[in-house]
Amino acid sequence: MSKIKFTDTYFSEYGTYFMYPTCSASVKTLEGKQITIKGYFLEVVSKENIYMLSKGPM
């Protein structure tokens, strides 16, 4: 995940900026492959099923 860079990108359909991911070549080679990621599964908004994976516990 550290090989993914995020930049503020404007989305006209929403009228605001969002963090947009850009993957390195090494990450792109994983496309379509099954991988295991270790981390902490955190609820952001449980009613809307919004979650995130974190490097450490919060």
matplotlib code that plots the C-alpha trace (Angstrom):
import matplotlib.pyplot as plt

x = [0.0, 2.9, 3.6, 0.3, 0.4, -2.6, -3.1, -6.0, -8.0, -11.0, -14.2, -16.6, -19.5, -19.2, -17.8, -15.0, -11.6, -11.0, -7.8, -7.1, -4.8, -1.9, -0.3, 3.3, 4.3, 5.0, 1.5, 0.0, 1.7, -0.6, -3.7, -5.9, -3.8, -5.0, -2.9, -2.9, -2.8, -2.2, -3.7, -6.6, -10.2, -11.8, -15.5, -15.8, -19.6, -21.1, -24.7, -23.4, -20.9, -17.9, -14.7, -11.0, -7.8, -5.3, -1.6, -2.3, -5.2, -7.1]
y = [0.0, 2.3, 2.1, 3.9, 7.7, 10.0, 13.4, 15.9, 15.6, 17.8, 15.9, 18.3, 15.9, 16.4, 19.9, 19.1, 17.5, 13.9, 11.9, 10.0, 6.9, 6.3, 2.9, 2.1, -0.5, -3.0, -2.7, -2.9, -6.3, -7.6, -6.9, -10.0, -11.9, -13.0, -11.3, -11.1, -7.8, -7.5, -4.6, -3.4, -3.3, -0.1, 1.0, 4.5, 4.6, 1.2, 2.2, 2.9, 0.0, 2.3, 0.7, 1.2, -0.8, 0.8, 0.1, 0.5, 0.4, 3.5]
z = [0.0, 0.5, -3.3, -4.0, -4.2, -3.7, -5.3, -4.9, -8.0, -8.9, -9.9, -11.7, -11.3, -7.5, -7.6, -5.2, -4.8, -3.8, -3.1, -6.3, -6.2, -8.7, -8.5, -9.1, -11.7, -9.0, -7.7, -11.1, -11.6, -8.8, -10.8, -11.0, -8.4, -4.9, -2.2, 1.6, 3.3, 7.1, 8.9, 11.0, 9.7, 11.0, 10.7, 9.4, 9.0, 9.9, 8.8, 5.3, 5.2, 4.9, 6.2, 5.8, 6.3, 8.6, 9.3, 13.0, 15.5, 16.2]

ax = plt.figure().add_subplot(projection="3d")
ax.plot(x, y, z, "-o")
ax.set_aspect("equal")
plt.show()
